Amino acid sequence: MKNVISVRDLEDMVRKGQDVRNLPPEAIVTPSARDYLLDLETNGGGKGRNANASAGGKAASPAKPLTSKSSKAELEAFFNSSYAQNLKEQLCEIGRRLWGRAYVDGNGGNIAIKVGEDIALCTPTLVSKGFMKPDDMCLVDFEGNQLAGVKKRTSEILMHLQIMKRQPKAVATCHCHPPYSTGFAVAGLVPPTCMIPEY
């Protein structure tokens, strides 16, 4: 039986100071483990899974908390800040990963992240998640009004905002259309849960 390498295995290897680039050639690397390896590569061998996201990247968050009532100048300054740029780049990276795994097709799916008391960055409408650029992102208030961004915000942002309003712990949302899960749903079937834990 082939050896399956999970994220936990890689994290253990990093903790022990082992080189994660020297995996057995016959090993099967899970998709999450591949993402972890990519994170290590792009973060310079660094701090592990989601290090960039949890630390907010290199840029510091705004000193003054923003709300939808902040001035247009403050909102524009935030939207064009290095902190917001880092978040926009993370949204693009998440979009590429979703696209690469076929969790979204065409222009389907959307991502949003809460960046203030009642404001969020979100993906635009009619742009494939696999080909987004930071300049495509939008800033909206919790009523769905677009506050910044050249492209039009996703039409489904209201669903994301309702989640953030109703669950204050929800900092980010991700809406996908994985074809296999969608196939089970359309057929009215429950996926077999005894095979792999991802279900």
N, C-alpha and C positions, 0 to 999 in steps of 0.2 A: 504494500500500500504506500502511496506517495505521501510525503510529509507536507502538511498544510501549515503555512506560516500566517499567523494572525497579527493584528496590531499589538495585542498583548505580548506576543512572542518578541516582536521587534522592540517594544518598550523595555522588556527585560534585557534584551541584548545591549541596548544603549546604556541602561543602568549599570550593567556589568562591564562596560567599556569595550564590548565586542564590535567588530566591524560588520554592519548590516549589509554591506555590499557583497560580502562573501557568502551568499546563501547557496545551498546545494542546487545544482542545475535542474534536478528533477522535482524540486519543491514547487508546490502550488501556493501562490501568494494571493490572499484574498483581496478583493477590491479596496477595502478599507486599509489594508496593509500597504497596497500600492500607493494610496493617497498619502499615507504616513511617510513612506519613502520619498515621495515627491516633496512633502513639507520639509523633511530633513535636508534634501538637496537644495531647495530654494532658500531655506533659512540658515544655510551654512553649517549643516550638521547639528543644528541647534537643540532647541528646547523641547521638541516633541510635538505631539498632535495639537493643533489649534493654537500654537504659541503666538502666532501673528494675530489671530482673531482675539484671543483673550487679552493680549497686551495692547490691542489697538494699534499694532504695528509700531513704527518708530515715532509717529507724531503724537503729541499730547492732545488730550481732549480739551474742548473749549473751557476757559476759566469760568465763564458765566453760563449757567444753564439756559438753553434756548427753549422757547415755546412758540406757538403760532402767533402770539401777540408781540413777539420781538419785532424790531423794526426791519423793514425791507433790506436796509444796508447790513444789519447784523446777520440776517438769514443768508444774504448773498455772500458775505464774508465767510460765514461758516461753510456754505456749499462749495466755495472755491478754496477752502483751507487744505493744508496737507493732511489733516486728520480725516476730513471728509473724502479726500482723494484716496487715502488708504482704504477706507470702507468701500468706496466705489470699486476699487481694484479687487477687493475680496469678493464683492458681489459678482464681478465678471468671472473670477476664478471658480466660484461655486457654479455659475452658469455653464462654464466650460466642462466642469466635471459632470454636471447633470446631463449635458448634451453627449459627452463621451460615453456615458453609461446607458444611453438611450432611455433616460428617465423623462425626457421631454422630446417632442418632435415638432417640426415646423417652428412656429412662434409660440408654442404652448408653454405653460408654466410661468411662474412669477416668484420673485424674491423681494422681501422688504426687511428693513432693520430700523428699529426705533432709535432715534438719535437725540431726542429731547422729550420733555413732558408729554407733548401732544404733536410731535412731528416725526416723520420717518423718511428714509431714503428708500426708493423702490426702482424696480426695473421698468423700462418703457414698454409701450404697446407696440406690436408688430415688428419686434426684433427677436431673432433667434437667440436663445440663451447661450448658444455656443459661440456667438460672434459679437457679443456686446463689447462696448468700449466704455471706460469711465465717463466720458463725455455724454453718454446716452442716458445716464441715471437722472432721476427726478427727486425733488424734495416736495413732500406733501404734508398737509396738516391732517388731523384725525377725522376731518369731515370729507377728505378726499380732494380738497382744493390744492392745485399745484402751486407751489411757492417759488420754485426754481427749477431750471433745467430746460434745455432746448426742445428735446423730444417730448411727446405727450406721454403722461403717466399711464401705466397699465389700467385697463378698464376694470380689472378685478381687485384693485387695491382696497376697495371698501370691505371685502371679505377679510383681508389681512388686518385692516385697522380694527374691525370688530373683535378679532381675536386679541389684539393688543389692548383694546379698551376693557374687555371683559376679564382678561387675565393679565394683571400688571407684571407678572414674572415673565411674560412672553416678550422677549427682546427682539426676536427675529422670526420670520415666517418663510416657509418655502412650499410652494405649490407645484406639484409635478403631474405628469401623465405617463407613468411607466407602462409600456404596452402590455407586459405580461400581467401585471396587476389589473389593468383595465380590461384585459381579455377575461380574467376570472370574474370581474364585476359584471361585465356585459352578459356573460353566460350564466350569471346567478350562482356561481360556485364559490365555495370557500377553498382557498389554496391549501394544499397538504402541509400542515404545520410540523409534521414529524420528520421532515427531511433536512431542513436547514433552519437555523434560528432566525435568519433575517425576516422571515414571514411575520 
